[in-house]
């Protein structure tokens, strides 16, 4: 009940104004939303790309963080848009970001602020690489993103 009231307010605000490079793709219910983000600067790693984020909300949102991950989606008849390559983004779209963990989350965060943080994370990146152990993580991890205990030891990206 509280989650849907909060998400309703967030959606209303975002429908009237969103920061550049962020758009709502899907928001029909309060369980899952999809947002598109685009890096606005001239970072050659992400230039002219649009990436899709899937937000999955639990009943305790905003007390608990949403699950947020990148998903592939079709560009019409072409190949699907990729998951961005970044040292904190696994090839299955799971994002290693303190803000999305229970410890780093704050109820003052919103869908919009999370999108802006991820947009900023991409803007600042200069390394065209996946996190260490990406293939093993993607092959063997069966936990939901919120249940993974990441170690946040690299704040240079």
DRENTI-463895 format. One line per 8 residues: number of its first residue (from 1); their letters; for each residue x negated, y negated, z negated of N, C-alpha, C, O. Coordinates in steps of 0.05 Angstrom, whole numbers, plus 32768, in hexadecimal, padded with zeros to 4 digits. Example, Ala and Ser with C-alpha at 12.3 -4.5 7.8 and 13.67 -1.06 7.14 Angstrom:
2
1	as	7EF8 8072 7F64 7F0A 805A 7F64 7EF8 8042 7F64 7EE3 8042 7F57; 7EFF 802D 7F72 7EEF 8015 7F71 7EFE 7FFF 7F63 7EF4 7FE9 7F5F
This chain:
157
1	xxxxxxxx	7FEF 8018 8000 8000 8000 8000 7FEE 7FE7 8000 7FF2 7FD5 8010; 7FDB 7FE6 7FED 7FC9 7FCF 7FEC 7FB9 7FCD 8005 7FB4 7FB7 800F; 7FAF 7FE4 800F 7F9E 7FE4 8027 7FAD 7FD9 803E 7FA3 7FC8 804D; 7FC6 7FE1 8042 7FD5 7FD8 8059 7FDC 7FBA 8057 7FDC 7FAC 806B; 7FE1 7FB0 803F 7FE6 7F93 803B 7FCD 7F83 8042 7FCE 7F6F 8050; 7FB6 7F8D 8039 7F9D 7F7F 803E 7F96 7F80 805C 7F8F 7F6B 8068; 7F99 7F97 8068 7F93 7F9A 8085 7FA6 7F89 8096 7F9E 7F7E 80AA; 7FBF 7F87 808D 7FD3 7F76 809B 7FC9 7F59 809B 7FCB 7F4B 80B0
9	xxxxxxxx	7FBF 7F4F 8085 7FB5 7F34 8083 7F9D 7F30 8095 7F9A 7F1C 80A3; 7F8A 7F44 8094 7F72 7F42 80A4 7F79 7F41 80C2 7F6E 7F32 80D1; 7F8C 7F52 80CA 7F94 7F54 80E6 7FA0 7F39 80EF 7F9A 7F30 8105; 7FB2 7F2E 80DF 7FBE 7F15 80E6 7FA9 7EFF 80EA 7FAB 7EF0 80FD; 7F96 7EFE 80D8 7F80 7EEA 80DB 7F70 7EEF 80F4 7F69 7EDC 8103; 7F69 7F08 80F9 7F58 7F0E 8110 7F67 7F0A 812B 7F5B 7F03 813F; 7F81 7F0D 812B 7F91 7F09 8143 7F91 7EEC 814C 7F94 7EE6 8163; 7F8D 7EDA 8138 7F8D 7EBE 813F 7F71 7EB3 8144 7F6D 7E9F 8152
17	xxxxxxxx	7F5D 7EC1 8139 7F41 7EB7 813D 7F2E 7ECE 8137 7F2E 7EDA 8121; 7F1C 7ED3 814A 7F06 7EE6 8146 7EEC 7ED9 814F 7EEC 7EC9 8162; 7ED6 7EDF 8142 7EBC 7ED4 814B 7EB5 7EDD 8167 7EBF 7EF2 8170; 7EA5 7ECF 8176 7E9D 7ED7 8191 7E91 7EF3 8191 7E81 7EFA 817F; 7E97 7F03 81A5 7E8C 7F1D 81A8 7E9A 7F33 8199 7E90 7F4A 8199; 7EAF 7F2D 818B 7EBE 7F41 817C 7EDB 7F41 8185 7EE7 7F2B 8187; 7EE6 7F58 818B 7F02 7F5A 8193 7F10 7F72 8188 7F03 7F87 8183; 7F2A 7F70 8184 7F3A 7F86 817A 7F42 7F97 8191 7F4D 7F8C 81A5
25	xxxxxxxx	7F3E 7FB1 8190 7F46 7FC3 81A5 7F5F 7FD3 819D 7F72 7FD6 81AD; 7F60 7FDC 8184 7F76 7FED 817A 7F7B 7FE6 815D 7F68 7FE7 814D; 7F93 7FE0 8156 7F9A 7FDA 813A 7FB7 7FE0 8135 7FC4 7FD2 8125; 7FC2 7FF5 8141 7FDE 7FFB 813E 7FE6 8005 8122 7FFD 8002 811A; 7FD3 8010 8114 7FD9 801B 80F9 7FC3 8012 80E6 7FAF 8006 80EE; 7FC7 8019 80CD 7FB4 8011 80B9 7FA2 8028 80B0 7F95 8027 809B; 7FA0 803D 80C1 7F8D 8053 80BC 7F74 8050 80CD 7F5E 8055 80C3; 7F77 8047 80E6 7F60 8045 80F8 7F63 802D 810A 7F78 8028 8116
33	xxxxxxxx	7F4E 801D 810C 7F4C 8007 811F 7F33 800C 8130 7F21 801A 8129; 7F34 8000 8148 7F1C 7FFF 8159 7F17 7FE2 8161 7F29 7FD3 8168; 7EFD 7FDC 815F 7EF4 7FC1 8165 7EDD 7FC3 817A 7ECD 7FD5 8178; 7EDC 7FB0 818C 7EC5 7FAE 819E 7EB3 7F97 8195 7EBC 7F82 818D; 7E99 7F9C 8196 7E86 7F87 8190 7E71 7F85 81A6 7E6A 7F98 81B3; 7E68 7F6D 81A9 7E54 7F67 81BE 7E3E 7F56 81B1 7E45 7F43 81A2; 7E25 7F5C 81B7 7E0F 7F4B 81AD 7E0E 7F33 81BF 7E0C 7F35 81D7; 7E0E 7F1B 81B3 7E10 7F03 81C2 7DF6 7EF6 81CB 7DF5 7EE6 81DD
41	xxxxxxxx	7DE0 7EFE 81BE 7DC6 7EF2 81C5 7DBA 7F01 81DD 7DC8 7F12 81E9; 7DA2 7EFA 81E4 7D95 7F06 81FB 7D85 7F1F 81F5 7D73 7F26 8203; 7D8C 7F2D 81DF 7D7E 7F46 81D8 7D80 7F5A 81EF 7D96 7F63 81F6; 7D6A 7F61 81FC 7D6B 7F72 8214 7D75 7F8E 820E 7D7E 7F9C 8220; 7D74 7F97 81F5 7D7D 7FB2 81EE 7D9C 7FB4 81F1 7DA6 7FCA 81F7; 7DAA 7F9E 81EE 7DC7 7FA0 81ED 7DD5 7F8C 8200 7DED 7F89 8200; 7DC5 7F80 8212 7DD0 7F6C 8223 7DE7 7F77 8235 7DE4 7F8C 8241; 7DFC 7F68 8236 7E14 7F6F 8246 7E22 7F89 823F 7E32 7F93 824E
49	xxxxxxxx	7E1C 7F93 8227 7E29 7FAB 821E 7E3F 7FA4 8209 7E3C 7F91 81FA; 7E54 7FB4 820A 7E69 7FB1 81F6 7E6B 7FCC 81E8 7E6C 7FE1 81F5; 7E6B 7FCC 81CD 7E6B 7FE4 81BD 7E85 7FE6 81AE 7E90 7FD1 81A5; 7E8F 7FFE 81AA 7EA8 8002 819B 7EA3 800E 8180 7E94 8021 817C; 7EAF 8001 816C 7EAE 800A 8150 7EC9 8016 8148 7EDE 800A 814F; 7EC9 802C 813A 7EE1 8038 812F 7EE1 8034 8111 7ECE 803C 8104; 7EF6 8027 8107 7EF9 8023 80EA 7F0E 8037 80E0 7F24 8037 80EB; 7F08 8046 80CC 7F1C 8058 80C0 7F1F 804F 80A3 7F0C 804E 8094
57	xxxxxxxx	7F38 8048 809C 7F3E 803D 8082 7F4B 8052 8070 7F5D 8061 8078; 7F42 8053 8057 7F4F 8063 8043 7F63 8053 8033 7F65 803B 8037; 7F72 8060 8023 7F87 8052 8013 7F7B 803F 7FFE 7F8A 802E 7FF4; 7F61 8042 7FF8 7F55 8030 7FE4 7F46 8019 7FF0 7F38 800A 7FE2; 7F49 8014 800B 7F3D 7FFD 8017 7F4C 7FE4 800C 7F64 7FE5 800A; 7F3F 7FCE 8005 7F23 7FC7 8009 7F11 7FCD 7FF0 7EFA 7FC6 7FF0; 7F1C 7FDC 7FDD 7F0C 7FE3 7FC6 7EF6 7FF6 7FCF 7EDF 7FF4 7FC6; 7EFC 8009 7FE1 7EE9 801A 7FED 7EE4 8012 800A 7EF6 8008 8017
65	xxxxxxxx	7ECC 8015 8014 7EC6 800D 802F 7ED4 801E 8044 7EDB 8035 803F; 7ED9 8013 805B 7EE4 8024 8071 7ECD 8034 807C 7EB5 802E 8078; 7ED4 804A 808A 7EBF 8058 8099 7EBD 804A 80B4 7ED1 8046 80C1; 7EA5 8043 80BC 7EA0 8035 80D5 7E8B 8043 80E4 7E76 8049 80DA; 7E92 8049 80FE 7E7D 8055 810F 7E82 804D 812C 7E98 8047 8134; 7E6C 804D 813B 7E6E 8048 8158 7E7A 8060 8165 7E74 8077 815E; 7E8B 805B 817A 7E96 8071 818A 7E91 806A 81A7 7E90 8053 81AF; 7E8F 8080 81B7 7E8C 807C 81D4 7EA8 8077 81DF 7EBC 8082 81D4
73	xxxxxxxx	7EAA 8068 81F4 7EC4 8064 8202 7EBF 8060 821F 7EAA 8056 8227; 7ED2 8067 8230 7ECE 8065 824D 7ECD 8048 8256 7EDB 8036 824B; 7EBD 8043 826A 7EBC 8028 8277 7ECC 8029 8291 7EC5 801B 82A4; 7EE1 8036 8293 7EF2 803B 82AA 7EE9 8056 82B5 7EEA 806A 82A7; 7EE1 8057 82CE 7EDA 8072 82D9 7EBD 8079 82D5 7EB4 808F 82DD; 7EAD 8067 82CA 7E91 806C 82C5 7E8C 807E 82AD 7E9F 8088 82A1; 7E73 8081 82A7 7E6C 8090 828F 7E74 8081 8276 7E78 8068 8278; 7E78 808E 8260 7E80 8080 8247 7E6B 806C 823E 7E53 806F 8243
81	xxxxxxxx	7E74 8057 8231 7E61 8044 8225 7E52 8053 820F 7E5E 8063 8201; 7E39 804E 820D 7E29 805D 81FA 7E2B 8052 81DD 7E36 803C 81D9; 7E21 8061 81CB 7E1D 8058 81AF 7E03 8047 81B0 7DF0 8050 81BD; 7E03 802F 81A4 7DEA 801F 81A6 7DD2 802D 819A 7DD5 803B 8185; 7DBB 8029 81A6 7DA3 8035 819B 7D97 8021 8187 7D93 800A 818E; 7D93 802B 816F 7D8A 8019 8159 7D7F 802B 8143 7D89 8042 813F; 7D6A 8023 8135 7D5E 8034 8120 7D71 803B 8109 7D6A 804C 80F9; 7D88 802E 8107 7D9C 8034 80F2 7DB6 803F 80FD 7DCA 8040 80EF
89	xxxxxxxx	7DB7 8047 8116 7DCF 8051 8122 7DC9 806D 812F 7DB9 806F 8141; 7DD6 8081 8124 7DD1 809C 812E 7DE0 80A0 8148 7DF3 8091 814E; 7DD7 80B3 8158 7DE2 80B7 8173 7DFF 80C0 8172 7E0D 80BF 8187; 7E0A 80C8 815B 7E26 80CF 8159 7E36 80B6 8150 7E4E 80B9 814B; 7E2A 809F 814D 7E38 8087 8147 7E38 807F 8129 7E41 806A 8122; 7E2E 8091 8118 7E2D 808B 80FB 7E18 8075 80F6 7E02 8076 8100; 7E20 8061 80E6 7E10 804A 80E1 7E05 804B 80C5 7E14 804F 80B2; 7DEB 8048 80C2 7DDE 8048 80A8 7DDB 802A 80A0 7DC8 801D 80A8
97	xxxxxxxx	7DEE 8021 8091 7DEF 8004 808A 7DFA 8002 806D 7E10 800C 8067; 7DEA 7FF6 805B 7DF1 7FF5 803F 7E0D 7FE9 803B 7E1C 7FF2 8029; 7E15 7FD6 804B 7E2F 7FC9 8049 7E46 7FDD 804B 7E5B 7FD8 803F; 7E42 7FF3 8059 7E57 8007 805D 7E57 801D 8048 7E68 802F 8049; 7E44 801C 8035 7E43 8030 8020 7E53 8027 8008 7E59 800F 8005; 7E5B 8039 7FF7 7E6A 8032 7FDF 7E5A 801F 7FCE 7E65 800C 7FC2; 7E3F 8023 7FCC 7E2E 8012 7FBC 7E2B 7FF6 7FC7 7E2A 7FE2 7FB8; 7E2A 7FF3 7FE2 7E26 7FD9 7FEE 7E3F 7FCA 7FF6 7E3E 7FB3 7FFD
105	xxxxxxxx	7E56 7FD8 7FF4 7E6F 7FCC 7FFD 7E7A 7FB8 7FE8 7E76 7FBC 7FD0; 7E87 7FA4 7FF1 7E96 7F92 7FDF 7EB2 7F8D 7FEB 7EB4 7F8A 8003; 7EC6 7F8C 7FDA 7EE2 7F88 7FE4 7EE5 7F6D 7FF2 7EFA 7F69 8000; 7ED2 7F5A 7FF0 7ED5 7F41 7FFF 7ECE 7F45 801D 7ED5 7F34 802D; 7EC2 7F5C 8023 7EBC 7F61 8040 7ED6 7F66 804F 7EEA 7F6F 8043; 7ED6 7F61 8068 7EED 7F65 8079 7EE4 7F74 8093 7ECC 7F77 8097; 7EF7 7F7C 80A3 7EF0 7F88 80BD 7EE0 7F74 80CD 7ECC 7F7C 80D9; 7EE8 7F5B 80CD 7ED9 7F47 80DC 7EBD 7F44 80D2 7EAA 7F43 80E2
113	xxxxxxxx	7EB9 7F43 80B7 7E9E 7F3F 80AC 7E8C 7F57 80B2 7E74 7F54 80B6; 7E98 7F6F 80B1 7E89 7F87 80B8 7E80 7F86 80D5 7E69 7F8C 80DC; 7E92 7F7F 80E7 7E8B 7F7C 8104 7E75 7F68 8107 7E62 7F6D 8117; 7E76 7F52 80FA 7E61 7F3D 80FC 7E47 7F47 80F1 7E32 7F41 80FD; 7E47 7F56 80DB 7E2E 7F61 80D0 7E22 7F75 80E4 7E09 7F75 80E7; 7E32 7F86 80F0 7E27 7F99 8103 7E1D 7F8B 811C 7E09 7F92 8128; 7E2C 7F77 8125 7E23 7F66 813C 7E08 7F5A 8136 7DF6 7F5A 8147; 7E05 7F50 811E 7DEB 7F44 8115 7DD5 7F58 8114 7DBE 7F53 811B
121	xxxxxxxx	7DDC 7F70 810A 7DC8 7F86 8108 7DBE 7F8D 8124 7DA6 7F92 8127; 7DCF 7F8E 8137 7DC6 7F93 8153 7DB6 7F7C 815E 7DA1 7F80 816B; 7DBF 7F64 8159 7DB0 7F4C 8163 7D93 7F4C 815A 7D81 7F45 8169; 7D8F 7F53 8141 7D74 7F51 8135 7D62 7F68 813D 7D49 7F67 8138; 7D6C 7F7D 8148 7D5C 7F95 814E 7D4A 7F91 8166 7D52 7F86 817B; 7D31 7F9B 8164 7D1E 7F9A 817A 7D14 7FB6 8181 7D05 7FB9 8194; 7D1D 7FCA 8172 7D13 7FE6 8176 7D27 7FF7 8185 7D3D 7FFB 817B; 7D20 8001 819C 7D31 8012 81AC 7D2E 802F 81A3 7D23 8040 81B2
129	xxxxxxxx	7D38 8035 818B 7D35 8050 8180 7D4B 8057 816D 7D59 8046 8162; 7D4F 8071 816A 7D63 807C 8157 7D55 8080 813C 7D3D 807F 8139; 7D66 8084 8127 7D5A 808A 810C 7D49 80A3 810D 7D4E 80B5 811D; 7D35 80A5 80FB 7D26 80BE 80F9 7D38 80D6 80F3 7D4A 80D3 80E3; 7D34 80EC 8100 7D44 8104 80FB 7D60 8103 8108 7D72 8112 80FF; 7D64 80F2 811C 7D7E 80EE 8128 7D8A 8109 8132 7DA1 810F 812C; 7D7B 8118 8141 7D86 8131 814D 7D8F 8145 8137 7DA4 8152 813A; 7D7E 8148 8122 7D86 815A 810C 7D9E 8150 80FE 7DB1 815F 80F7
137	xxxxxxxx	7D9F 8136 80F8 7DB5 812A 80EA 7DCF 812E 80FA 7DE4 8137 80EE; 7DCF 8129 8114 7DE6 812B 8124 7DEF 8149 8126 7E07 814F 8127; 7DDB 815B 8128 7DE2 8177 812A 7DED 8183 8111 7E00 8194 8112; 7DE2 817B 80F9 7DE9 8189 80E1 7DFB 817A 80CD 7E07 8187 80BC; 7DFE 8160 80D0 7E0E 8151 80BD 7E2C 8158 80C1 7E36 8156 80D8; 7E3A 815F 80AC 7E56 8164 80AD 7E66 8152 809A 7E7E 8154 8097; 7E57 813F 808E 7E64 812D 807B 7E6F 8115 8089 7E66 810D 809E; 7E83 8109 807D 7E8F 80F0 8087 7E7B 80DA 8081 7E6C 80DC 806E
145	xxxxxxxx	7E7B 80C5 8091 7E67 80AF 808D 7E66 80A5 8071 7E51 809F 8066; 7E7D 80A2 8064 7E7D 8096 8049 7E71 80A9 8034 7E6A 80A1 801E; 7E6F 80C3 803B 7E64 80D7 8028 7E46 80DC 802B 7E3B 80ED 801D; 7E39 80CE 803D 7E1D 80D2 8042 7E0D 80BE 8031 7E13 80A7 8030; 7DF9 80C9 8023 7DE8 80B8 8013 7DCF 80B0 8023 7DBB 80BE 8023; 7DD1 8099 8030 7DBA 808F 803F 7DA7 8082 802C 7DAE 8078 8017; 7D8D 8081 8034 7D79 8072 8026 7D74 8058 8036 7D6D 8059 804D; 7D78 8042 8029 7D75 8028 8037 7D5A 801C 8030 7D57 800B 801F
153	xxxxx	7D46 8026 803F 7D2B 801E 8039 7D1F 800C 804F 7D08 8003 804D; 7D2E 8006 8063 7D24 7FF7 807A 7D37 7FE0 807F 7D4C 7FE4 808C; 7D30 7FC8 8076 7D42 7FB1 807C 7D35 7F9F 8091 7D3B 7F87 8092; 7D24 7FAA 80A2 7D17 7F9B 80B7 7D26 7F9B 80D1 7D1E 7F8E 80E4; 7D3D 7FAA 80D2 7D4C 7FAC 80EB 7D69 7FA4 80E6 7D79 7FA4 80F9
